[in-house]
Amino acid sequence: MILDHISNASIYRSLHPLWEQAFDYLRNFDLRTPAGRYDLAGDSLYALVQSYTPADPATKRFESHRRYADIQYVASGDEHIWFAPLSELRQPTPYDVDRDFILYDGPKHATAAVLTPGMFAYLLPDDGHKPGCLREEPKQVIKVVLKVRLQ
């Protein structure tokens, strides 16, 4: 997992050929964009724009993906994103091929990171994560999750 601010995104451009296109989208993101899916490079790169109030982490499960990396970017509001290596997660659900995810019960120990406006988390298939978790006071979050195809 990489946790950083969008102002440092160019440091990581060698991680994927679509990195620049992905972060150009985030740099130019308009907070008035309606929630939904936006194809940037077909199924190779797309954005999921979300608007929600973060939830109590006890009500959420960890997840991972096989075909896509996530770039989870908070445009407004703030939240905790919990992460743990897959080897620490328990009781996985069967892999959902169509939606590219597996859900897990949490480990005994996990790490919470704070995502505030301009922050992103880059998550690879071995990074179990539980996003959208309440940090302090409930407030609306606008988030963009970029799905970056790895295979």
KOLKOL-577661 format. One line per field, with one value per residue: residue number from 1; residue in three letters; chain; x, z, y of N, C-alpha, C, O in turn. Coordinates in steps of 0.001 Angstrom, whole numbers, always signed. Each point is the difference from the previous one (the first is absolute). Example, Ala and Ser with C-alpha at 12.3 -4.5 7.8 and 13.67 -1.06 7.14 Angstrom:
2
n = 1, 2 .
res = Ala, Ser .
chain = A, A .
n_east = +13190, -1386 .
n_up = +7800, -1385 .
n_north = -5690, +1069 .
ca_east = -890, +820 .
ca_up = +0, +60 .
ca_north = +1190, +1190 .
c_east = +900, -770 .
c_up = +0, +730 .
c_north = +1200, +1090 .
o_east = +1036, +509 .
o_up = +665, +169 .
o_north = -19, +1108 .
***
This chain:
151
n = 1, 2, 3, 4, 5, 6, 7, 8, 9, 10, 11, 12, 13, 14, 15, 16, 17, 18, 19, 20, 21, 22, 23, 24, 25, 26, 27, 28, 29, 30, 31, 32, 33, 34, 35, 36, 37, 38, 39, 40, 41, 42, 43, 44, 45, 46, 47, 48, 49, 50, 51, 52, 53, 54, 55, 56, 57, 58, 59, 60, 61, 62, 63, 64, 65, 66, 67, 68, 69, 70, 71, 72, 73, 74, 75, 76, 77, 78, 79, 80, 81, 82, 83, 84, 85, 86, 87, 88, 89, 90, 91, 92, 93, 94, 95, 96, 97, 98, 99, 100, 101, 102, 103, 104, 105, 106, 107, 108, 109, 110, 111, 112, 113, 114, 115, 116, 117, 118, 119, 120, 121, 122, 123, 124, 125, 126, 127, 128, 129, 130, 131, 132, 133, 134, 135, 136, 137, 138, 139, 140, 141, 142, 143, 144, 145, 146, 147, 148, 149, 150, 151 .
res = Met, Ile, Leu, Asp, His, Ile, Ser, Asn, Ala, Ser, Ile, Tyr, Arg, Ser, Leu, His, Pro, Leu, Trp, Glu, Gln, Ala, Phe, Asp, Tyr, Leu, Arg, Asn, Phe, Asp, Leu, Arg, Thr, Pro, Ala, Gly, Arg, Tyr, Asp, Leu, Ala, Gly, Asp, Ser, Leu, Tyr, Ala, Leu, Val, Gln, Ser, Tyr, Thr, Pro, Ala, Asp, Pro, Ala, Thr, Lys, Arg, Phe, Glu, Ser, His, Arg, Arg, Tyr, Ala, Asp, Ile, Gln, Tyr, Val, Ala, Ser, Gly, Asp, Glu, His, Ile, Trp, Phe, Ala, Pro, Leu, Ser, Glu, Leu, Arg, Gln, Pro, Thr, Pro, Tyr, Asp, Val, Asp, Arg, Asp, Phe, Ile, Leu, Tyr, Asp, Gly, Pro, Lys, His, Ala, Thr, Ala, Ala, Val, Leu, Thr, Pro, Gly, Met, Phe, Ala, Tyr, Leu, Leu, Pro, Asp, Asp, Gly, His, Lys, Pro, Gly, Cys, Leu, Arg, Glu, Glu, Pro, Lys, Gln, Val, Ile, Lys, Val, Val, Leu, Lys, Val, Arg, Leu, Gln .
chain = A, A, A, A, A, A, A, A, A, A, A, A, A, A, A, A, A, A, A, A, A, A, A, A, A, A, A, A, A, A, A, A, A, A, A, A, A, A, A, A, A, A, A, A, A, A, A, A, A, A, A, A, A, A, A, A, A, A, A, A, A, A, A, A, A, A, A, A, A, A, A, A, A, A, A, A, A, A, A, A, A, A, A, A, A, A, A, A, A, A, A, A, A, A, A, A, A, A, A, A, A, A, A, A, A, A, A, A, A, A, A, A, A, A, A, A, A, A, A, A, A, A, A, A, A, A, A, A, A, A, A, A, A, A, A, A, A, A, A, A, A, A, A, A, A, A, A, A, A, A, A .
n_east = +844, -1424, +1503, -1723, +1719, -2097, +14, -855, -1951, +502, -417, -2219, +763, +1736, -1181, -214, -241, -1105, +2070, +1454, -73, +1194, +2215, +400, -186, +1671, +1769, -589, +875, -1725, +549, +294, +2164, -1277, -1423, +1938, -1115, +2189, -1213, +1585, -397, -1949, +156, +690, -1650, -159, -1546, +923, -1617, +1390, -2040, +1517, -1521, +1803, +1032, -1851, +1874, -935, -339, +2069, -174, +1177, +1556, -915, +2034, -1411, -2136, -1028, +946, +541, -1487, +886, -1647, +1399, -2122, -1314, +423, -1299, +2057, -1349, +2236, -1681, +1756, -300, +1820, +442, +2199, -249, -74, -1905, +277, +1791, -420, -1925, +1652, +71, -502, -2075, -143, +470, -1303, +1468, -1615, +405, +625, -1045, +1562, +1601, +1301, -699, +323, +164, -1209, +1503, -2233, +1864, -1263, -823, -1365, +2094, -1699, +2187, -1872, +1623, +529, +2078, -838, +620, -2025, +547, -760, +722, +2187, -1660, -259, -1193, +444, -1941, +1238, -1348, -562, +1777, -1167, +2253, -1641, +2157, -1318, +1499, -729, -606, -2157 .
n_up = +0, -1470, +1421, -1244, -359, -106, +1923, +1187, -603, -120, +2113, +56, -690, +1381, +1430, -962, -1432, +1450, +510, -1706, -1269, +747, -250, -1989, -241, +742, -1353, -1464, +1614, -1156, +1380, -1756, +166, -1842, +1719, +503, -1577, +608, -1851, +1031, +969, -365, -1164, -1746, -980, +2175, -798, +2019, -1319, +1595, +434, +1468, +1022, +479, -699, +1114, +921, +1847, -826, +658, -2249, +973, -846, -1576, -735, -1638, -426, +1973, -1232, +2159, -1139, +2023, -1344, +1560, -730, +869, +1403, +1318, -321, +973, -72, +34, +1381, -1782, +1151, -2197, -184, -327, -2251, +840, +237, -1006, -769, -418, -1014, +589, -976, +409, +1996, -890, +576, +1488, +607, +1217, +943, +1478, -601, +503, -1771, +780, -2195, +1753, -1893, +416, -184, -637, +546, -1752, +1687, +67, -780, +366, -1134, +1221, -1887, -128, -1444, +1791, -941, +1437, -2118, -435, +501, +1312, -657, -1138, -657, +855, -1575, -740, -868, -385, -825, -2, -930, +498, -1794, +1446, -2095, +1217, -43 .
n_north = -1177, +902, +834, +772, +1396, +750, +1136, -1710, +885, +2164, +543, +390, +1978, -61, +1240, +2018, -1722, -1317, -716, -98, -1840, -1734, -55, -915, -2235, -1289, -254, -1594, -1282, -852, +1666, +1335, -624, -70, -234, -1061, -1176, -98, -318, -1202, -1989, +1063, -1938, +1210, +1179, -581, +1453, -255, +829, +786, -830, +773, -1298, +1238, -1891, -567, +800, +849, +2048, +543, -85, -1644, +1378, -1325, +597, -539, +530, +234, +1646, +6, +1241, -413, +752, +765, -265, -1623, +1722, -1259, -834, -1508, -89, -1486, -161, -1400, -632, -189, +377, +2197, +7, +902, -2220, -895, +2062, -1048, -1119, +2168, -1962, -717, -1008, -2012, -1733, +879, -1420, +1855, -1962, +1318, +1477, -1473, -529, +1969, +177, +1388, -95, +1614, -201, +1088, +1751, -1191, -574, -887, -1259, -361, -539, -935, -1086, +780, +1496, -1203, -184, +1653, -221, +2085, +28, -753, +2131, +1504, +2078, -729, -1023, +1604, -2007, +1311, -1744, +137, -1225, +406, -247, -892, +313, -1792, -605 .
ca_east = -844, +643, -856, +704, -803, +2, +1107, +1181, -355, +988, +1058, -379, -467, +529, -729, -981, -29, -1166, +84, -170, -1390, -801, +170, -545, -1428, -184, +380, -1044, -1300, -980, -800, -1408, -184, -942, +490, -142, +1201, +492, +1074, +1104, +692, -775, +148, +1362, +27, -1267, -203, -1267, -209, -872, -338, -556, +459, +746, -715, +715, +809, -489, -1071, +573, +924, +1166, -157, +1167, -323, +1008, +308, +178, +496, -842, +507, -1130, +317, -1028, -92, -468, -297, +1123, -360, +1062, +63, +759, +660, +725, +371, -985, +339, -532, -1462, -636, -1281, -353, -1150, +461, +345, -1060, +697, -619, +244, +1424, +345, -142, -208, +663, -91, +1218, +1052, +99, +634, -4, +463, -906, +609, -946, -68, -597, -40, +1268, +756, -391, +593, +181, -147, +237, -786, +361, -329, -1355, -366, -1368, -144, -1286, -247, -144, +1209, -402, -1415, -513, -171, -61, +1255, -21, +1185, +164, +786, +463, +291, +1097, +141, +1360, +225 .
ca_up = +0, +10, +500, -301, -471, -1457, -430, -161, -878, -1069, +530, -197, -1381, -584, +508, -975, -1162, +27, +1200, -317, -380, +1219, +862, -711, +311, +1384, +108, -635, +470, +400, +1116, -406, -838, +613, +335, -1086, -660, -1118, -699, -417, -1015, -27, +1211, +516, +1008, +144, +1278, +717, +836, +1108, +1009, +1121, +1350, +484, +929, +1117, -556, +456, -906, -1330, -141, -857, -1372, -886, -1419, -727, -1335, +25, +1143, +336, +476, +727, +136, +663, -551, +1102, +1192, +455, +460, +248, -795, +749, -877, +583, -1031, -175, +853, +1339, -41, +287, -561, -1250, -789, -1328, -903, -910, -1249, -686, +730, +369, +1399, +1043, +1309, +1094, +1365, +339, +803, +1375, -47, -1303, +80, -574, -585, -196, -1325, +1, -1386, -728, +327, -700, +373, -1150, +599, -906, +379, +1301, +1046, +515, +409, +443, -176, +340, +1436, +766, +663, +1197, -160, -1327, -989, -1364, -722, -1440, -276, -1307, +8, -1340, -153, -951, -360, +135, -871 .
ca_north = +1177, +1308, +1063, +1238, +1117, +98, +858, -856, -1124, -225, -873, -1390, -190, -1236, -1160, -497, +897, +888, +824, +1424, +232, -123, +1170, +1164, +16, +442, +1410, +807, -474, +1002, -517, -87, -1185, -943, -1345, -958, -506, +798, -696, +866, -808, -1243, -809, +94, +1061, +707, +682, -145, +1175, -388, +997, -753, +296, -1164, -878, -607, -1085, -1303, -443, -199, -1127, +207, -472, +30, -164, -769, +541, +1451, +758, +1150, +1283, +571, +1420, +791, +1352, +848, -779, -822, -1340, -976, -1219, -996, -958, -1124, -980, -1071, -1145, +250, +58, -1287, -417, +685, -437, -399, +1093, +435, +296, +1136, +1250, -12, +204, -1004, +624, -715, +484, +718, -627, +489, +1321, +666, +1376, +993, +1187, +1083, +612, +1329, +470, -23, -1208, -1219, -1287, -891, -1321, -1115, -1183, -566, +968, -25, +1352, +277, +1448, +621, -125, +1231, +471, +746, +346, -356, +1054, -508, -202, -220, -801, -615, -1235, -350, -1417, -86, -1423, -500, -1150 .
c_east = +885, -1042, +740, -1002, +138, +1142, +1286, -212, +1060, +1149, -251, -345, +497, -775, -966, -47, -1188, +9, -255, -1441, -912, +101, -358, -1494, -229, +343, -1095, -1404, -861, -892, -1484, -278, -964, +665, -249, +1345, +322, +1179, +1037, +828, -693, +106, +1409, +134, -1371, -108, -1380, -108, -1064, -243, -703, +474, +748, -759, +905, +808, -464, -1081, +527, +956, +1186, -296, +1362, -498, +1106, +428, +348, +718, -988, +888, -1210, +384, -1161, +57, -528, -440, +1244, -520, +1248, -117, +915, +681, +778, +394, -1053, +265, -555, -1529, -595, -1278, -388, -1285, +537, +246, -1166, +674, -566, +318, +1439, +236, -238, -197, +604, -459, +1354, +998, -64, +562, -36, +435, -1015, +819, -1091, +108, -768, +34, +1400, +839, -509, +689, +49, +80, +128, -764, +346, -323, -1463, -341, -1477, -179, -1339, -351, +14, +1300, -343, -1496, -473, -148, +110, +1399, -323, +1323, -35, +852, +336, +361, +999, +260, +1472, +314, -487 .
c_up = +0, +484, -204, -406, -1512, -523, -224, -999, -1056, +454, -400, -1444, -644, +453, -1014, -1167, -12, +1196, -303, -356, +1231, +846, -688, +289, +1417, +164, -539, +468, +493, +1076, -347, -900, +690, +292, -1193, -554, -1215, -622, -475, -1083, -43, +1315, +574, +1101, +31, +1410, +539, +938, +1033, +925, +1131, +1321, +495, +1105, +1151, -556, +422, -929, -1394, +2, -862, -1384, -683, -1415, -667, -1304, +2, +1262, +223, +253, +645, +407, +657, -543, +1033, +1148, +476, +509, +426, -1058, +782, -985, +801, -1142, -81, +924, +1417, +47, +90, -803, -1275, -615, -1333, -868, -940, -1282, -658, +672, +496, +1469, +825, +1290, +1085, +1336, +354, +789, +1441, +26, -1429, +230, -666, -521, -214, -1438, +140, -1434, -626, +265, -838, +623, -1271, +559, -1059, +481, +1357, +1174, +394, +511, +336, -70, +529, +1468, +685, +717, +1304, -85, -1395, -882, -1378, -623, -1486, -322, -1437, +191, -1460, -11, -1156, -286, +32, -989, -1398 .
c_north = +1235, +990, +1304, +1068, +107, +878, -792, -1130, -293, -898, -1455, -336, -1286, -1247, -596, +968, +973, +965, +1476, +321, -42, +1272, +1303, +124, +535, +1477, +923, -369, +1155, -606, -124, -1207, -963, -1353, -923, -413, +868, -730, +1006, -670, -1360, -738, +35, +1039, +659, +558, -332, +1199, -361, +1184, -735, +583, -1234, -740, -449, -1177, -1388, -550, -338, -1196, +419, -569, -38, -270, -805, +653, +1477, +450, +1130, +1210, +664, +1421, +733, +1420, +992, -904, -742, -1332, -748, -1084, -937, -932, -1029, -934, -1106, -1175, +158, -32, -1398, -180, +746, -556, -502, +1239, +282, +487, +1248, +1332, +121, +351, -1249, +784, -887, +551, +583, -809, +498, +1416, +511, +1442, +914, +1171, +1027, +486, +1312, +515, +87, -1233, -1168, -1196, -839, -1400, -1084, -1235, -621, +919, -127, +1387, +95, +1519, +512, -66, +1373, +324, +698, +258, -398, +1238, -613, -76, -92, -664, -472, -1241, -294, -1479, -113, -1477, -413, -1118, +278 .
o_east = +1017, -1132, +1111, -1209, +1055, +452, +922, +852, +186, +661, +945, -509, -638, +255, -288, +95, +46, -971, -793, -545, -924, -1014, -339, -509, -887, -704, -158, -983, +470, -620, -737, -1132, +219, +928, -1000, +1053, -884, +1049, -335, +520, +640, -30, +239, +828, -472, +672, -984, +719, -1069, +863, -1008, +900, -560, -776, +1226, -572, +259, -273, -774, +462, -85, -851, +967, -1149, +1116, +1188, +630, -154, -653, +1049, -904, +921, -1131, +1012, +404, -371, +1112, -1172, +1125, -1102, +1150, -560, +442, -705, -626, -937, -104, -582, +649, -634, -999, -307, +1144, -682, -502, +507, +764, +194, +358, +708, -767, +691, +51, -474, +1028, -340, -782, -383, +317, +18, -483, +891, -1146, +1093, -1179, +625, +928, +990, -1173, +1064, -1012, +915, -718, -562, -865, +268, -880, +822, -836, +284, -865, -1178, +781, +637, +431, -806, +733, -642, +684, +817, -963, +1072, -1061, +1116, -875, +765, -301, +449, +865, +1159, +108 .
o_up = +690, -483, +501, +7, -553, -1129, -651, -113, -369, -833, -186, -257, -929, -503, +47, +203, -693, +234, +689, +460, +131, +454, +678, +228, +213, +711, +478, -580, +741, -226, +704, -442, +1158, -692, -707, +511, -764, +629, -678, -892, +154, +1072, +1067, +901, -1004, +928, -740, +996, -334, +164, -237, +43, -27, +757, -76, -668, -713, +21, -873, +1054, -796, -152, +466, -213, +515, -324, -939, +1073, -942, +634, -696, +789, -480, +123, +9, -198, -435, +353, -287, -387, +293, -1055, +1125, -1006, +1000, +460, +728, +1085, -355, -427, -31, +120, -342, +137, -656, -52, -462, -677, +622, +312, -359, +230, -137, +96, -555, +599, +329, +839, -939, +1132, -1094, +680, -282, -488, +354, -849, +561, -695, -366, +609, -681, +762, -1000, +1095, +610, +1152, -688, +651, -534, +964, +411, +357, -345, +592, +1067, +279, -971, +389, -194, +159, -405, +257, -570, +515, -809, +842, -1135, +877, -558, -381, -874 .
o_north = +62, -1, +169, -232, -314, -191, +489, -881, -1160, -620, -767, -1091, -493, -1094, -1196, +1211, +1016, +719, +641, +1004, +803, +530, +970, +1097, +827, +717, +1123, +461, +863, -1039, -691, -193, -357, -420, +127, +380, +390, -141, +971, +669, -1041, +605, -565, -137, +535, -451, -12, +86, -510, +862, -667, +838, -1096, +583, +91, -862, -970, -1200, -394, -436, +935, -876, +603, -387, -65, +12, +486, -586, +450, -102, +461, +211, -71, +689, +1163, -1158, +301, -136, +411, -389, +327, -301, +231, -76, -350, -652, -988, -16, -984, +965, +718, -1186, +300, +1015, -912, +1120, +848, +1010, +1000, +957, -893, +993, -1222, +1132, -388, -1020, +892, +815, -731, +484, -290, +509, -349, +289, +11, -636, +582, -229, -57, +112, -165, -315, +11, +19, -628, -340, +517, +644, -729, +711, -773, -40, +886, -872, -436, -888, +186, +976, -1004, +908, -652, +550, -252, +78, -306, -471, +370, -737, +676, -165, -861 .
***
